[in-house]
């Protein structure tokens, strides 16, 4: 498949040797708790993929990041999904690098992401901007020169491999108002603990357990404040984060579906017309995803861009659902019976519909946005 081959070539350019290493491990081993995939990703330099070269990262642009993520999704679905949480967190942080440096945020923590190959887990709500992607998942109580944090994020991918947690909260002010903020927390901080949560066998390798914070103290230097716009629209931090999230989570599942379609094409299953129809559905999803990447790369990271990205993501969901159903049918019952990989990949693709914001929750906001209103995903 031409587009998947190109994605693998891009992945090899940025993370040389990773796909070869993953290819030598059975899919069932890659997709279970304790999978070696995440550590392999770290050792091959994956943590710096989308960090600009100015900050010693690999500097992958959105289109290249999509290619790498798609290739990883085809090889190890859990790895693609888990590392999406890392990429969208660091893409958000480093897109605002200059302002963060001048704001007093602990810059040494961010420099370590590249220097020490640190993995960043996301404690963002990921779903309801405004009350949104940065909706508080934990509560903050003012302390001397900082805050005490209580609450939990579940599921939280990379929970057992993370070196840094980004979490959203609402900081109390003396007048009773609250400021939205993002916290940077080390997993070694007293009061942070990991608890089992994910019980499904699908995507079990993503380490999506519960991260619990009990009286965790953070200093002011570990806090980034953010505010929604006057009309309830997202601010820059929220918008950038959600755009990257939607882009890369979509690319992850595009990769999973690509692995199934590739099996059909390699085995020449079905008629020419049926294979062409399968390929058309898959490439439709590819073009939608790559179109979003090009839009972000052009600098369109505002409210209108986010609306387009969400529409593209839901369009990909529909195309992948059709492609996967077609692929499984063409592969046939004996192929389905002969290996658990086909059933696993087919099941895993449905995970895209579960990531926030759900289609139902976004329906009214998208219709209002199409009519000219700000995008308010409440």
C-alpha positions in Angstrom: 0.0 0.0 0.0 1.7 3.2 -1.2 0.6 5.6 1.5 1.4 3.1 4.3 4.8 2.4 2.8 5.5 6.2 2.7 4.5 6.5 6.4 6.9 3.7 7.3 9.7 5.4 5.5 9.0 8.6 7.4 9.0 6.7 10.6 12.3 5.1 9.8 13.8 8.5 9.1 12.8 9.9 12.4 13.0 6.8 14.6 15.5 4.5 12.8 15.2 0.8 13.8 12.0 1.1 15.8 9.7 -0.5 13.3 12.1 -3.3 12.7 12.3 -4.0 16.4 8.6 -4.0 16.9 8.2 -6.3 13.8 10.1 -8.9 15.7 7.7 -9.0 18.6 4.2 -10.8 18.3 1.3 -8.4 18.3 -0.2 -10.1 21.3 3.0 -9.3 23.3 3.0 -5.7 22.1 -0.6 -5.2 23.2 -0.6 -6.5 26.7 0.3 -4.8 30.0 4.1 -4.7 30.4 4.6 -4.4 26.6 8.2 -3.6 25.6 6.9 -1.2 23.0 6.9 2.0 25.1 10.5 1.6 26.3 11.6 0.8 22.8 9.9 4.0 21.6 11.8 6.0 24.3 15.2 4.4 23.4 14.7 5.2 19.7 14.3 8.9 20.5 10.5 9.1 20.1 10.0 11.5 23.0 11.4 14.4 21.0 9.5 13.7 17.7 7.4 16.9 17.6 9.6 19.1 19.7 11.2 21.9 17.5 14.8 21.5 16.5 15.4 24.9 18.3 14.9 23.0 21.5 17.0 20.0 20.4 13.9 17.9 19.3 13.4 16.0 16.0 11.2 18.8 14.7 8.7 16.7 12.9 6.0 18.8 11.3 2.3 17.8 11.6 2.3 15.9 8.4 5.4 13.9 9.4 4.0 13.3 12.8 0.9 11.8 11.2 3.0 9.5 9.1 5.1 8.3 12.1 2.0 7.8 14.2 0.2 5.9 11.4 3.2 3.6 11.0 3.3 2.9 14.7 -0.5 2.3 14.8 -0.1 -0.4 12.1 2.7 -2.0 14.1 1.6 -1.6 17.7 -1.8 0.1 18.3 -1.4 0.6 22.0 2.0 2.4 21.5 0.5 4.8 19.0 -2.4 5.7 21.3 -0.3 6.0 24.4 2.4 8.2 22.7 -0.3 10.4 21.2 -0.9 11.6 24.8 2.8 12.5 25.1 3.0 14.2 21.7 0.0 16.4 22.1 1.2 17.5 25.6 4.7 18.4 24.5 3.4 20.0 21.2 1.2 22.3 23.4 4.0 23.1 25.8 6.7 23.8 23.2 4.4 25.8 20.9 4.2 28.3 23.8 7.9 27.9 24.7 8.9 31.5 24.6 6.0 32.6 26.8 6.6 29.8 29.2 10.3 30.7 29.6 9.3 34.2 30.6 6.5 33.1 32.9 8.5 31.4 35.6 7.5 27.9 34.7 10.2 25.3 35.6 11.9 25.2 32.2 14.4 22.5 33.3 11.5 20.0 33.4 10.8 20.7 29.8 14.4 20.6 28.6 14.7 17.2 30.2 12.0 15.8 27.8 14.6 15.8 25.0 17.9 15.5 27.0 16.7 12.6 29.2 14.1 11.1 26.8 11.3 11.8 29.2 7.7 10.6 28.6 4.9 13.0 29.4 1.5 11.7 30.5 -1.6 13.7 30.0 -3.9 14.5 33.0 -6.0 16.8 30.8 -9.7 16.1 30.7 -9.3 15.8 26.9 -12.9 16.3 26.3 -14.9 19.4 27.1 -13.0 22.6 26.4 -14.2 25.7 28.1 -15.2 23.3 30.5 -12.9 21.7 28.0 -9.7 19.8 27.2 -8.3 21.5 30.2 -11.3 21.0 32.4 -10.1 20.4 36.0 -9.5 16.8 36.7 -8.1 17.6 40.1 -8.8 20.2 42.7 -6.3 22.8 44.0 -6.0 24.3 47.5 -3.8 27.3 48.1 -0.7 26.7 50.2 2.4 28.7 51.0 4.1 29.5 47.7 2.1 26.8 45.8 -0.9 24.5 45.9 -2.0 21.2 47.3 -3.6 19.0 44.6 -6.2 16.3 45.1 -8.1 14.2 42.6 -7.4 11.6 39.9 -7.2 11.1 36.1 -8.6 7.8 34.8 -7.7 6.4 32.4 -4.3 8.0 32.0 -2.1 6.5 29.3 1.6 6.0 30.0 0.7 5.9 33.7 3.5 3.4 34.5 6.2 4.8 32.2 5.7 8.5 32.6 8.5 10.8 33.8 6.2 13.9 34.0 2.5 14.4 34.4 0.6 17.4 32.9 -2.7 17.9 34.7 -5.5 20.5 34.5 -6.9 22.2 37.5 -8.7 25.4 38.7 -6.7 27.6 41.0 -8.5 29.4 43.7 -8.2 33.2 44.0 -8.7 35.3 47.2 -11.9 36.8 45.7 -13.5 33.4 45.2 -12.9 33.2 41.5 -10.8 30.5 39.9 -8.1 30.5 37.2 -7.8 27.6 34.8 -4.2 26.1 34.8 -2.0 23.3 33.8 0.4 21.7 36.3 3.7 19.9 35.7 4.1 17.1 38.3 6.9 14.6 38.7 5.5 11.0 39.3 8.0 10.8 42.2 6.2 13.6 44.1 4.9 12.5 47.4 1.1 11.7 47.2 1.1 10.6 43.6 0.1 7.0 43.1 -0.9 4.6 40.3 -3.9 2.2 40.5 -5.2 -0.5 38.2 -8.1 0.7 36.0 -8.1 -0.6 32.5 -9.5 -4.1 32.4 -10.2 -4.5 28.6 -7.8 -6.6 26.6 -8.1 -4.0 23.7 -5.2 -1.5 23.9 -4.1 -2.9 27.2 -0.5 -2.0 26.3 -1.2 1.7 26.5 -0.9 1.7 30.4 -4.2 3.5 30.8 -4.6 3.2 34.5 -5.6 5.6 37.2 -3.2 8.3 38.4 -4.3 9.5 41.8 -3.0 12.7 43.5 -3.5 13.0 47.3 -2.2 16.2 48.9 0.4 16.6 46.1 2.2 19.9 46.6 3.2 21.9 43.5 5.1 25.2 43.5 4.0 28.2 41.5 6.8 27.6 39.1 5.1 24.3 38.1 1.9 26.1 37.1 0.7 27.5 33.7 -2.4 29.7 33.9 -4.9 29.8 31.0 -8.2 31.5 30.4 -11.1 31.0 27.9 -12.0 33.9 25.6 -14.6 36.5 26.4 -17.2 34.6 24.3 -16.4 31.2 25.8 -14.0 30.2 23.0 -10.8 28.3 23.8 -7.6 30.1 24.5 -4.4 29.4 22.5 -3.2 26.7 24.9 -6.4 24.8 24.8 -6.8 25.1 21.0 -3.3 24.0 20.2 -3.6 21.0 22.5 -6.9 19.8 21.2 -5.8 20.2 17.6 -2.8 18.0 18.1 -4.8 15.5 20.1 -7.4 15.1 17.4 -4.8 14.9 14.7 -2.6 12.2 16.2 -5.3 10.1 17.8 -7.0 9.9 14.4 -3.7 9.0 12.8 -3.2 6.2 15.4 -6.4 4.4 14.4 -5.8 5.1 10.7 -2.7 3.0 11.2 -4.6 0.2 12.9 -7.1 0.0 10.0 -4.2 0.2 7.5 -2.7 -3.0 9.0 -6.0 -4.8 8.3 -6.3 -3.4 4.7 -2.7 -4.3 4.0 -3.5 -7.9 4.8 -6.3 -7.9 2.3 -4.3 -6.4 -0.5 -1.2 -8.6 0.1 -3.4 -11.7 -0.1 -5.4 -10.4 -3.0 -8.6 -11.3 -1.3 -11.9 -10.5 -3.0 -12.4 -9.0 -6.4 -10.5 -6.1 -7.9 -13.6 -3.9 -7.4 -13.9 -4.9 -3.7 -10.2 -4.2 -3.0 -10.4 -0.9 -4.8 -13.5 0.0 -2.7 -11.6 -0.9 0.5 -8.6 1.2 -0.6 -10.8 4.1 -1.5 -12.3 4.2 2.0 -8.9 4.0 3.6 -7.4 6.6 1.4 -10.3 8.9 2.1 -9.5 8.7 5.8 -5.8 9.3 5.0 -6.6 12.4 2.9 -8.8 13.8 5.7 -6.1 13.3 8.3 -3.3 14.7 6.2 -5.5 17.7 5.3 -5.8 18.5 9.0 -2.0 18.1 9.4 -1.4 20.6 6.5 -3.9 23.0 8.0 -2.1 23.0 11.3 1.3 23.3 9.6 0.1 26.4 7.7 -0.4 28.1 11.1 -4.2 27.7 11.3 -4.6 26.9 15.0 -7.6 29.0 16.0 -11.3 28.3 16.6 -12.1 27.8 12.9 -9.3 25.3 12.4 -10.5 23.3 15.4 -14.0 23.0 14.0 -12.6 21.7 10.7 -10.3 19.2 12.6 -13.2 17.8 14.5 -15.3 17.4 11.3 -12.4 15.6 9.7 -12.0 13.3 12.7 -15.6 12.2 12.6 -15.4 11.7 8.8 -12.4 9.4 9.4 -14.3 7.5 12.0 -17.0 6.7 9.4 -14.5 5.8 6.7 -12.5 3.5 9.0 -15.6 1.7 10.3 -16.6 0.9 6.7 -13.0 0.0 5.7 -12.6 -2.4 8.7 -15.9 -4.1 8.1 -15.0 -4.6 4.4 -11.4 -5.9 5.3 -12.6 -8.4 7.8 -15.2 -9.7 5.4 -12.7 -10.0 2.5 -10.1 -11.8 4.7 -12.7 -14.4 5.4 -13.6 -16.8 8.3 -10.5 -19.0 8.0 -8.2 -16.0 8.4 -10.3 -14.7 11.3 -10.1 -18.1 13.0 -6.4 -18.7 12.2 -5.1 -15.7 14.1 -6.2 -13.5 16.9 -4.6 -10.5 15.2 -7.5 -9.8 12.8 -10.1 -9.8 15.6 -7.8 -7.6 17.8 -7.2 -5.0 15.1 -10.8 -4.9 14.1 -11.9 -4.3 17.7 -9.1 -1.8 18.5 -10.2 0.5 15.6 -13.5 1.3 17.4 -11.5 3.0 20.1 -11.5 6.2 18.0 -15.1 6.8 18.6 -14.6 6.7 22.4 -12.0 9.6 22.5 -13.4 13.0 23.4 -15.2 14.9 22.3 -17.8 12.4 21.4 -19.8 13.0 18.2 -23.0 13.4 20.2 -21.5 16.0 22.5 -20.0 18.0 19.6 -23.1 18.0 17.4 -24.8 21.2 18.6 -21.6 23.1 19.1 -20.4 22.3 15.5 -23.8 23.3 14.1 -23.6 26.6 15.9 -20.0 27.1 14.9 -21.0 26.5 11.2 -23.5 29.2 11.6 -20.8 31.7 12.8 -20.6 31.2 16.6 -17.5 30.5 18.6 -16.8 26.8 19.1 -18.0 26.0 22.7 -17.7 22.3 23.4 -19.5 22.4 26.8 
